[in-house]
Amino acid sequence: MAERSTAAVDVAHDSGDDPLNAQAGKATTDGAAESQDSAEKTASDTGSEQQGIEPSIATPQLHSGHKLARRYRLEECVTRLDGFSSWRAVDEKLRRAVGVHLLPADHPRARSVLAAARSSALLGDPRFVQVLDAVEENDLVYVVHEWLPDATELTALLAMGPMEPHDAYQLVDQLSQAMAAAHREGLAHLRLTPGAVLRTSSGQYRIRGLAVNAALRGITADGPQRTDTEAIGALLYAALTQRWPYESDAYGLSGLPKGVGLIAPDQVRAGVHRRLSELAMRALVNDGATASRQEPPCTTPDELAKAVAAMPRIRPPEPAFTSPPEYQRTTYQQGTYGRSAARQGTAVTQPVAAPPAPLQSRTGKVLKWAVAALLIAALGLGSWQVADKLIDRGKDPVSPDTSQTGTDEKNPTPAPEPAKPATIVAAHDFDPLGPDGSEKPAGIKNSYDGDPASFWNTDGYKSANLGGLKPGVGIVLDLGEAQQISTVDVSFLGGETSVELRTASADATAEPTTLDGFTKVSEGSGSKVSLKPGKPVKARYVLVWLTKLPKADGIYYRGKVSEIKITS
């Protein structure tokens, strides 16, 4: 097995508790906190010197109701460990729940925690739980972060059993893309455990404690990208097998049998998706397994995200059909006897006589004969009209068949078939004028996955017209075969975006590699744009070409495509 970093060893042997585990809604009592503290120290004694874990430092003695900056009211202590404490609190100014980490200002890690929190706050990526404030005040250092009461911790999800392939696929896809974006900005997590991952009600995964969790515990790593990639692999492994991929138990999961080493998930549990099993092993870097499957290891989150993007998309399972309940007679239908028997708890065995049919009145007979006479007259009149029309048609053989041409007012032209959604077989980024011909390829599938919360984004530019570096950037969508293009609906996040719809020739046998190979057929601007060609267009390759981007974070301009739908 490949040698693991110091941080990875800490993750493998950690007891599973995390300073941010308040999201699960379980407070740690003082006695439980002391047991947790001793358990973690026992589990990590072998690596404490390398990680620089100092002896226990007195946690600031604060209590529920204490206010920070006359704004943040502490409500419930979640964790006390290694000289810091974590709280659930209320921001009285904005009237919302928040989380707070507290350290003494003279704590040896106070400076690094402040620096990590401020760096994390600058990222501004919605896939991470946001740091809202990082302050040193009155001999205290405190970090305020988002609180997501409706989100579910991954620890709780894993406790319910292995995930379905689609859910596990979404987990590794979203985590790898998020961590790849963080590492591009120079940020690492180093403590990406099940307690650091939340799933919202919309199915989006959020990562908490970016850089801050490691700084609170004094964790460092020589290879931060490798450490975070292995951590994502461990989470995927646990999602597929409900086992922790190390010999020791952690996070409520059983470890692997001692002495057998790291075995592939599809050998641990039957029915595991083979490609996801291979992906987990590539992230965990087990040399024997990866060599036998002819797959290179993934050593960075970006490599892992690209490996996920190269996989065939795993679709969610079809909803199960529930048959309607068997029809039962109501108490009204069962009659008075049935109701009384039901109240007494006995079965109804005596048949209930049906009421006699009402006597038919003389007036009713008259009405019946009158209706019958009217029906006979109507049928005779209709037959005479049909015969007359057939005779007229025989006299004038030159007259056109109006029932076929649709010119008869009684036989109008049939309405055209309603538009139907076109299936997008594949898609990729299109940046022919970029330095490497690539523009964020890992997140392309988010642009047409049916989830409006996920998105593909461009690089950041210094002006709305892409810094004047190129006329645009976009996504090429392959429909598998040439189809009629009726409408292309594009939804954007972040603000108004200008976009063009371009298509390749209907008889194109291969996808064009230059912008000139696509013809502009429509354009528009806004947050939701419906692009309709001015005349009928048939194509297999469709280009959604972004030409003007909104301001993303106060500095850079960035386009975000959340959903593309094509109707033919």
Number of C-alpha atoms within 10 A of each C-alpha: 11 9 9 16 17 20 23 23 16 22 22 24 17 22 21 19 19 21 22 23 23 23 21 18 12 9 17 19 14 13 9 13 17 15 12 20 18 13 13 18 18 14 16 20 11 12 15 18 10 13 17 12 19 15 10 11 14 14 16 15 6 12 13 13 13 13 17 17 9 10 15 24 22 22 18 18 22 25 27 24 21 20 20 24 22 25 25 26 25 21 18 13 9 9 10 12 18 22 27 28 25 23 26 22 16 11 20 16 19 21 14 17 26 21 15 24 26 19 18 26 19 12 18 15 15 11 19 23 23 23 26 16 15 20 16 16 12 10 11 16 21 24 22 23 23 17 21 18 13 12 19 21 22 21 23 15 16 21 13 9 14 19 19 14 21 15 18 20 24 20 22 25 23 21 27 26 22 22 28 24 18 22 17 11 13 13 19 26 27 30 28 28 25 27 25 24 25 27 18 14 10 10 16 17 26 23 23 26 28 27 24 26 23 21 23 26 20 19 21 21 18 10 16 20 22 21 30 29 29 29 25 25 26 25 26 30 29 25 28 28 24 24 26 22 28 20 18 17 18 21 21 16 18 16 18 18 13 10 7 8 13 20 16 21 27 18 12 15 13 9 12 19 17 13 14 23 19 20 27 28 28 25 29 28 25 19 16 13 18 19 13 8 11 8 14 14 22 23 19 21 30 21 18 29 24 18 18 23 18 10 12 9 14 14 12 12 10 6 6 6 6 6 6 6 6 6 6 7 8 10 13 9 11 14 14 12 13 21 16 13 13 14 8 9 9 10 9 14 8 8 10 13 7 7 6 6 6 6 7 8 8 8 8 11 10 10 11 10 10 11 10 10 11 10 10 10 10 10 10 10 10 10 10 10 10 10 10 10 10 10 10 11 13 10 9 9 9 8 10 11 12 13 13 11 11 13 13 12 9 9 12 13 13 7 6 6 6 7 13 11 13 18 16 18 10 16 19 20 23 24 23 17 15 13 8 8 10 15 22 17 18 24 24 22 20 21 25 23 18 13 14 17 14 22 21 23 22 21 13 18 20 14 17 19 18 23 14 11 12 13 15 22 25 23 22 22 24 19 18 14 15 19 16 16 23 20 20 21 15 24 20 25 23 17 15 18 25 21 23 20 25 22 24 25 19 15 11 13 12 10 16 15 11 11 19 10 13 18 15 16 16 18 19 17 18 16 17 19 20 18 22 19 17 9 10 10 18 19 20 23 27 26 24 24 22 25 20 21 25 23 19 17 14 6 11 17 22 24 30 23 28 25 23 23 18 22 17 16
